[in-house]
Amino acid sequence: MKEITRRKFLKLSAKLAAMMGLSASAVPKIAEALDEIASGTLPVLWLQGLSCSGCSVSLMNSEDPGPLRILTRYLSLLFHSTLSTATGHTGMEIINRSIDLGGYSLIVEGSVPLGMPEACRMGEELFTDQLARAAMKADAVIAVGSCAASGGIPGAENNPTGAVSVPAFLQEKGIQKPVIRIPGCPAHPDWLVGVIAHVVKMGIPPLDAEHRPKMFFSRLIHDICPRFADYERERFAKTFSDEGCFFKLGCLGPLTHADCSLRLWNGGTNFCINAGSPCIGCAAEDFPQAVSFPMHTKKSSGEVE
């Protein structure tokens, strides 16, 4: 792999500091954090429960640093169900050996089938048992994506597996570890990379009451929406192709804490509202727990409610 120049390295550090909402004075610490990550001082064990692997795919869409640099330089990735080449008995040996050694950051993607443990297995072991073992030996637990952070779609009302979030599972099992929740369906790659960099050099980042990093989840999407002026003028869209605020089409931006409108997705290309869709609240605490949860709100006549 081609080595990154010092100039590019500091530029990357400055970018990470900015994306985390930190001042220029934090750049040296971020640079040191990347150095430490690159030297393999942050082993990461990534486990997956009930999920679509969307957060793993999102991580692969990361830019500056890109996915190759993240996986081969900035993370000592012990195991990842989707990305690791080791399979079968070899994969299980890596997981078990890593858990025995401990001293890693545990990233969990997906919810936990607490009510039906047999619904998810890794090798011959129930995922619930594996997660409990791994969490007890971890330095910190990062629940990435809405499924892991709050239960997500697998944990919605009437789900047959009794799926719960990772924090709820740890509480049920009496496992006390520092927990960071990174919601989103999927989670933005910047959120995960930023949290990892912060953990390495500055410890657990400041968290809100829901254990979400304040640097990414302190503001409502509604307050930083490019259509906020339309809301104030009560200029509401009647169809998804209209100009105007999407509030009457079911937009959940007023209830969702995230910085999507500032960060943008797919390499800074776009985000839901700019693409003509109301925010569906995928980073909100209760996404989408209730059967009655509306992704969009319209009357049968076609008129907005």
ABEGO torsion letter per residue (X at the ends): XBBBBAAAAAAAAAAAAAAAGBBAAAAAAAAAAAAAAAAGABBBBBBBBBBAGAAAAAAAABBOBBAAAAAAAABBBABBAAABABBEAAAAAAAAAAAAAEGBBBBBBEBBBAABAAABBBEABBAAAAAAAAAAABABBBBBEAAAAAGEAAABBGBAAGBBBAAAAAAAAGBBBBBBBBBEOBBBAAAAAAAAAAAAAAEBBBBBAAGBBAAAAABBAAAABAAAAAAAAGBBBABAABBEBAAAAGBAAAABBBAAAAAEBGGGABBAAAAGBBBAGAABAAOBABAABBABBBBAAGBBX
